[in-house]
Amino acid sequence: MSQYSGRMVDIKSKNLEELKEYLVSLGEKPYRAGQIFDWLHEKHAVSFDMMTNLSRDLREKLSTDAYISQIRIVRELISKEDDTRKFLLELGDGNVIESVLMRYEYGLSICISSQIGCRMGCRFCASTIDGLVRNLTAGEMLDEVYCIQEHMGERISHVVIMGSGEPLDNFDNFMRFVELTDIGHRNITISTCGIVPRIYELADARNQVTLALSLHAPDDELRRTIMPVAFKYSIEELMKACWYYYEKTGRRLTFEYSLIAGINDSEECAAKLAKLAQPLSAHVNLIPVNPVEEREYRQPYMKTISAFKTKLERCGINVTIRREMGRDISGACGQLRRHYKDEE
């Protein structure tokens, strides 16, 4: 029986209470759930046979009825510029995803994927070119962290859900990932293109993750030319949702803004962006756009980027220019996966 038929139990994605209920349904004692949870999330067992404090009979039951999601590294690229590492990871069904590991002064940060592909259609992103294949399970998202942490032999302290996919389009699995991970919620950042109803749901959960809004344009007309989601949710609706998130959680938001030469890098755009960020005291993270082979977008000159930053700062906005990490190893979301698919 294939685990991807949906008939086998995805045991790594269950929380402790669900594991207890599952064990009882198998005729087992609920305390076994704690042992299994420890094997999955502390010892990172890849098979039920490794769970040596369980009876042989229980291990056989589990092997027949459930599966442990697994992931393996099929390619690792290491930047010569800054030691950023990009991983191509193969899932149990043969699909591949990307994760990026970055080293900072405060420790290791991993940028993980939440979906295979993406259906949001942002014009500057390689992840969305072939559309959405499927959502990742919570267990598979955890596997990205566990696999690379074990490979590096170092603890990962921060997670950014900013790889392939739109996390709020995979809301239930994303929320389960946050529940199951042992990384502090304040060290988790989620990037969204702006699915308004889900921002409200995330705010109501009050789990203290950092919300980064992929804004990329300061008005609806321009945003619709580069982000199809803007046809569904206006900037006014987005700002109301951001206010709600800020008031519910007390967490300052970040506005992600990819600078694209001749498109959204004018002083007028900077002034409009400042008006959106000021009321929320939002941090603006300027991202010189990563060139994607299939797109015509290019980075502005450094002089233009600096002028844009200066304009925001004069308006009292806290702003940074994101360090370009991993440019020499297909750093933009989705590029390595597409190259690998072309080779295959």
ABEGO torsion letter per residue (X at the ends): XBAAAGABBBAAABBAAAAAAAAAAAGBBAAAAAAAAAAAAAAGBABAAABAABBAAAAAAAAAABBBBBBBBABBBBBAAAGBBBBBBBBAAGBBBBBBBBBBAAEBBBBBBABBEBAAGBAABAAAAAEBABBBBAAAAAAAAAAAAAAAGBBBABBBBABBEBAAAAAAAAAAAAAABABBAAABBBBBAGBAAAAAAAAAAGAGBBBBBBAGBABAAAAAAABAAAAABBAAAAAAAAAAAAAAAGBBBBBBBBBBBGAAABAAAAAAAAAAAAAAGBBBBBBBBBBBAABABBBBBAAAAAAAAAAAAAAGBBBBBBBBBGAAAGABBGAAAAAAAAAX
